[in-house]
């Protein structure tokens, strides 16, 4: 209020005077008393600086190019998974491929969303918004499943047997997003529709997505915050456990090597499959522009990073196969 009083004292009041005061939730239209003729309008969006139009356009192109490249790489990843019998038998690979499918659905429905929004079909836009919302939630859900699976794989590595394990993970990864989207449709179907890319300019380019801010904050931002915190905790617990195993005298050199491989796998999978989305939390103030650039680059290329990791995993499996066969031959002899 002191800042407001100082601003008021320094302002020459006339019939058209208008002051924008940050964080002030009040609108005074021609008040009576000493401030008669003064109009004060508040806009909470002015707390953070708006992104320049040039940067916004560049980030749009980066996102479109990155998502297109990721979609192509993810499609190749699925083909490699289908054609490799050994990979199909690995439970961990089955978990990873579900995340790949979720990302494919996300990119497939995100890339044409702007084109569909330009059409006059309300039904097509509703379908696109529903699918985009569902695929985004499914991606977040499978990120959480990845963290849980890696925790079991690296920490509780002994005597683990969960009946119908993959089916239960699928219920969480695909079922929870379906329930959330269904509830939104039942409660407020109009929550989906045309949404402008620039919230400050209603005439800007639109996409088909969630136009209800409350639904958007609760179902997407809220869910991602939970997933992000969960994966950070799982990462910390797993790193601590693996480092403890590596330093323990109870384990031999082979176990230490396995621990190193496990920690690399954890960092290579968990960080790329969720932690980079947390850059959005650092996109404020002076970090808005660089933070959003990093967010666009890393997350739009997430599918491409998964493809590279998948190819490296296949190469490691092929290199380990000759050793396994030679050891078996020496044992039999």
Buried (B, 14 or more C-beta within 10 A) or exposed (E): EEEBEEEBEEBEBEEEBEBEBEEBEEEEEEEEEEBEEBBBEBEEEEEEEEBEEEEBEEBBEBBBBBBBBBBBBBBEBBEBBEEBEEBEEBEBBBBBBBBBBBBBBBBBBBBBBBEBBEEEEEEEBBBBBBBBBBBBBBBBBBBBBBBBBBBBBBBEEEEEEEEEBBEEBBEBBBEBBBEBBEEBBEEEEEBBBBBBBBEEEEEEEBBBBBBBEEBBEEBBEEBBBEBBEBBBEBBEBBBEBBEEBBEEEEBEEEEBEBBEEBBEBBBBBBBBBBBBBBBBEBBEEEEBBEBBBBBBBBBBBBBBBBBBBBBEBBEEBEEEEEEEEEEEEEEEE
